[in-house]
Amino acid sequence: LQLFLSIQVHGQGGVKFQNWAKTYGSSPELYFQPTSVEEIREILDMARQRNKRVKVVGGAHSPSDIACTDDFMIQMGKMNRILKVDKEKQQVTVEGGIFLSDLNVELSKHGLALANLGAVSEVAAAGVIGTGTHNTGIRHGILPTQVAALTLLTAAGEMLECSEALNADVFQAARLHLGCLGVVLTVTFQCVPSFRLHEVAFPSTLTEVLDHLGDHLKRSEYFRFLWFPHSENVSVIYQDPTSKAGARAPCWFWDYAIGYYLLEFLLWITQGTRRDGAGFPRAAQLPAALTFVPSLVSWINRFFFWLLFRSRVENVNVSYKIFNYECRFKQHVQDWAIPIEKTKEALLELKAALENNPKLVAHYPVEVRFARGDDIWLSPCFRRDSCYVNIIMYRPYGKNVPRLNYWLAYEGIMKKHGGRPHWAKAHTCTRKDFETMYPAFAKFCAVREKLDPTGMFLNSYLEKVFY
C-alpha cells in the first residue's frame, strides 16, 4: 500500500520497524524516506491535517522505544550528504541523515576527525545528538559538545538556524533534542586534525582500579575499564594519540570462534523458558527465559576473562577504527551517568548486590567510562564530570533473558548516587524523576512546548518524560 502525497513524496504502509537489537518495534501507518526539505515539509503538513504524530529515525540503534510510533515515521537515510568542509575552522556541515561511519571516512580524506566517537558509527548525525551519545575521556564531553551549529525544521514548517549566536535557547535544547523539537536537517561539527590512537588493554582488579582511579584518569586520554561481574576481574583499556604506524590484524579464531560463537553457545545453554523482563515498556514479545544454573554465568565470566583478557594486548590505528568496535551480540542495555566522585561507592554497591542475591545474574562486561561536564540542558553530564556505568544482558540466538531483578537493583543504586539515565536506553524514570535530575528541565520543556505545542513529535516514550 502506498499513499502519494504529491509528485515528490510518498509514504509506504505495512512497514515493520525494529531497533537494531530487535528488542523494541512498532508498525507505523506510513513510512517515509524523503530526499529534500520540501518533502519533509509536505509530510509535516499532512501530519497536521490528519492529526498524526511523527517520529524521525536514523540507524535505529537506540535500545529503547524512543523511536517507535504507530503514526508517521521519517527515515532520514536519503538525506546524507556532506554540505561543507571548512578546513580553516576545522568544521564540517552535514545533512542529519548521514551515518558517522561514512562521515569518518570523508573527514579522513580532508585530514580531519571527530575528537571522540561512540562505540558504533552506523548511527545518523541527528540521532547521535538526539540521545546524547558518548564514549570515554574525562577531557572530552559527550558527542553533542562537538556540535557548533544545526538547522531545525519545526512542526509548523519553520526553518531555524541555531548556534550559540543564533536562537541560543533552541540551540541549547536541540544539541540533545530527544527527537521532540522538530526535524534536524543539518549539523555542523567541530573537528580536529586527524590522528592515530595507540590502544593498550591489560588485566587488573576492581579494587586496584577503584583505589587508583585518579591515576588512571590522568594516565590515559581515553581511559575506560571492563569489570567482569561475579568476580574481581577487570580489563583496563588505555587509548592515546600516537605517531606510531601499524595495526593489529584481527584473528578470526579468537575474535569470532571463541569471543563470539563459543560465548553465545555457553550463554544459550544457561537459559530456560520462563518469561521475565516486565516493567520496561513496549519490549518486543520474544520468548523469555529463566537461568537454570546461575553459577554457570559466573563461571563463564571468569573463564572468558582468563581466555581472552588475561594478557596485555596492543593495537594502533586511525582514531575512528579504535573508537569503534563491532557490536556482535543483540542485547539489553542500561547506561547511567553518576557524579564521578561516586564511582567507587556505586560499583562496590553493585558488586555487593550481585554477591548477596543469587537471583541477580549479570553477563560481562560492566563497561565503565568517563565524560567531562557540560552545559547542555538534558545532558546526563550537565554541570558535572561523570562516570557512565553500562550494564548488559546478551540475547544468545535472539533469546530474551531474565534481567528484571538485575535491572531494578542497578537502577536503585544509580538513583541513590545521583544518576541520570542515557536517553537512548530503556529505563523506568518519569517526569517527576527528570525534574529532580535536571536543573534546566523546565527550560527544555518551555522550548519544546513553544516549538511543538500540539505534541506532533511525541510518542509513548516521550509522554513519560514530559507528562
C-alpha angles and dihedrals in degrees: 000000000000127000115202115214095181140325088288109048140030136176125222123221128207096042117146112210121205131169120241094266091047090231096119133030147156142190110238116206089227129014119202134192104188124192100197145031089250091059092050090051089054091051091051091047091054091046090055092047093050096036092241130153123234132214124188119210136186124172095350092227096134107115094217140059094268091117099041124114140156092208125054123344124192117200109197099199094115092055095068108123130134103235103184141000114199105192093181094057091030090232133135127199117205140171113263095247098059114117115234088230088066093040092053092057094047094047090052090058088058094046092253138115142175110262092229137012138186123248092266127048099183085098131105122251093237091048094050091060092037094069103024102254112202143178127184140287124105090224090056131070129216114289095267088066086071092062114107098175142348142188120231129194109207130213088261091055095254117144115221125194106210133193138123087283099040124052089344096182092051089047091054090051098040096053084076101019106158088217090280104105101061139285115318104222102176137011128198113206126199106229137190131216111285114268144180126236131217110211122198123182121186137164125260140145132265091240093053095047095047093045091052100031094130091054092051092049091053095043099058132035093214104030124167136149139209118220119201107219119231088033144059091243119128134175111209117207124198120186118184138164113265143172091218120120129217137064136226110253112231116250112220094201097055099030098044113009092047107016095046117012098039093042092049091050094048092048090047094056091055090063132093132179112271121117120246135155104078118151097058110095129249097355114173111263099247126154106276129209150218121218109243097196113019091184089063091065089052089051091048091053092052094042094053092047088054092044102045111011108039094090132065112258127189133193136174125197145129110303100257093050090056096043092049125063134177111267100209104169126072103228152164113247140190123184125178131177117223129181106281093238089062094058099101096041094048096047093047089050091051090049091050091049090055092047095048100044118055090194090067109087120175130189118216137291124045099190115211119197137165137221138184120250120257143179100245106130099230098029113128084223094054106154096339139080105244146202117216115210109197119191127186142189113198121222104219111209088352095300118151110235132210106260109140097101091047093044095051094044089051093047090050091054093046092050091047090057097047097265129171121204124239105256094227094055130080115261140154099237124128136193091278090059094047093049087059096041099047122050090195096046093110091052091054091048091052092053092046093050091049095049097039109022094164096048096243092156097047129105136172093285093052094044088065089052097050106026 
